[in-house]
């Protein structure tokens, strides 16, 4: 799924894909190092879930916009995504 999303985004003229991370820990580390404009996170990731990763990213770089992309569409998950700093 990650590869498909990366391929889709890399075809868009308005996006520059600068990194993809295999797990939540790597996502936090790379977000801190690269300071991207937007981070796309899944709710369910190995090592650290997307909610926890978003909270860590918010602490180290509050200007990064966070978007969650997940198969989980429960109302509680959506609310939790926004509580952890997600914008969509």
ZINOR-V810006 format. One record per helix or strand of 3 or more residues. SS is the DSSP state (h for helix, s for strand). FROM is the first residue (numbers start at 1). LEN is the number of residues. If there is no record, write none. Layout:
# ZINOR-V810006
SS:FROM:LEN  SS:FROM:LEN
This chain:
# ZINOR-V810006
h:2:9  h:24:11  s:38:4  h:50:11  s:65:4  h:75:9
